[in-house]
């Protein structure tokens, strides 16, 4: 038995003047959710598909955690290393925001 996915016409689906008249969409329940070991990505398994997302809240939490650890750092070298990690995480977040707009 073959299931045909419903076809929806979405008027707003345009990219540089191109209109995509047939967008196939299906809504499947989420079967599994997994984070990457470094916490940068989130993989979602739904139906036959695996979707990969940037873990933006994970970056924000990492920045908050690094700032807290920086306050309690014992030496200047540790504070500098933590500040470098904070700056890298912030730059990654800025590039994600730039891609969205």
N, C-alpha and C positions, 0 to 999 in steps of 0.2 A: 504494500500500500504506500503510495507516494502522496505526501502532503504538499499542496501548492501554497507558497507563501503569498499573502495578500499584497497587492500592488496599490500603492498610494501615490497620488500626484501631489507634489508639494510645490506650490507656486514660488516659494522663497528660495528654492535650491538653485542658486545661480552662482557661477564662479567666472568672473571676468567676462560677463555677457553670455556665457553658455548656460543653457537651462537644461536640467536633467529631468525629463518628463516622467520617467518611471523609476521611482526609488522603491526598492523592495525592503520591506520592514517586517519583522516578526518579533514578538515579545515572548521571551522564554524566561522561566524562573532561574534565578541564580543558583547554581549547583555548588560552586566552590569559590572561595576568595582567599588569595594568598599574597603576602607581601614579599618583596625581594629581600635577600639577607642584609643589604645595606639600607633598606627602607626607602629607596628612591622610587620604586615602582610598585603598583598594585595590579595583580592579574585577577580577572574575573572570568569564570567559566559559566556560560549561560547557553544552554542548548548545545549546538554544534560549534559554537564560537568561543574563542578565548580573547578577551579584550585586555589591553595593556594601557594603564593610566599612569601619569606622573602623580606621585604622592605629595601633593602640595601641603596638606596639613602636617605631614611627616617632616617636611623641611622646616615649617614654622615651629613645630615642637622642638626640632633639633636646635634651631637658633636660640629658642628660649632656654633650653638645657645648657647649651654652650655658654650663654651669658651668665647663668647662675654659677656654673663651674669656674668661669673667669673671675667672678667676685671672690671666690674662696681660694684662688690659685696662690701658691706659696712663693713662686719666683716669677721674675719678669719673662723668662724664656717660655714658661708655660702659658702665661697671659698672652704673649705674642703668638704662640702656636694656636691658641684658642681663638684669638682675634682673626687670624688667617682663615680658620675654618668657618667662622661666622661670616666673613666677607665672601668666601666662596659660595656658601649656601645662599646668601642674599643675592649674589650675581646670578645664580641659577634660577632663583625665583623671578628675578627681573626678566631674564630671557624667556621664561614661561609666560609671563604676563605680556611681553612684547609679541609673542607668537599668537596669543589669543586675540589681540586687537588688530 
